[in-house]
Amino acid sequence: MVATRSAREDILAAVEAGVNDYVLKPFTPTVLTEKVDAILSARAAA
């Protein structure tokens, strides 16, 4: 999930709703690539 809301409660609500990860705007391409790679690696290992 990409969002602008950085409050702990917002992040926890998103995670509880089932998001794979939470990326705050603004973000760099490197951060986004790292997050996507981590999710894909975890799925491949499962």
C-alpha positions as CSV (number, residue, x, y, z in Angstrom):
1,M,0.0,0.0,0.0
2,V,1.3,3.5,-0.9
3,A,-0.1,6.2,1.4
4,T,0.6,9.7,2.8
5,R,-0.7,8.9,6.3
6,S,2.1,8.0,8.6
7,A,0.2,7.8,11.9
8,R,0.9,4.5,13.7
9,E,-2.8,3.8,13.8
10,D,-3.2,4.1,10.1
11,I,-0.3,1.8,9.4
12,L,-1.7,-0.8,11.9
13,A,-5.2,-0.6,10.4
14,A,-3.7,-1.2,6.9
15,V,-1.7,-4.2,8.1
16,E,-4.7,-5.6,9.9
17,A,-6.7,-5.2,6.7
18,G,-4.2,-7.5,4.9
19,V,-1.8,-5.2,3.0
20,N,1.6,-6.8,2.2
21,D,3.6,-3.7,3.1
22,Y,3.1,0.0,3.7
23,V,5.1,2.6,1.7
24,L,4.9,6.3,2.7
25,K,4.9,9.1,0.1
26,P,7.2,10.5,-1.1
27,F,9.3,7.4,-1.7
28,T,12.3,6.7,-3.9
29,P,12.3,4.1,-6.7
30,T,14.9,2.2,-4.6
31,V,12.5,1.9,-1.7
32,L,9.7,0.7,-3.8
33,T,11.8,-1.8,-5.6
34,E,13.1,-3.2,-2.3
35,K,9.6,-3.6,-1.0
36,V,8.3,-5.3,-4.1
37,D,11.4,-7.6,-4.3
38,A,10.9,-8.6,-0.6
39,I,7.2,-9.5,-1.2
40,L,8.0,-11.5,-4.3
41,S,10.8,-13.3,-2.6
42,A,8.6,-14.2,0.4
43,R,5.9,-15.6,-2.0
44,A,8.5,-17.6,-3.9
45,A,9.8,-19.2,-0.7
46,A,6.3,-20.1,0.5
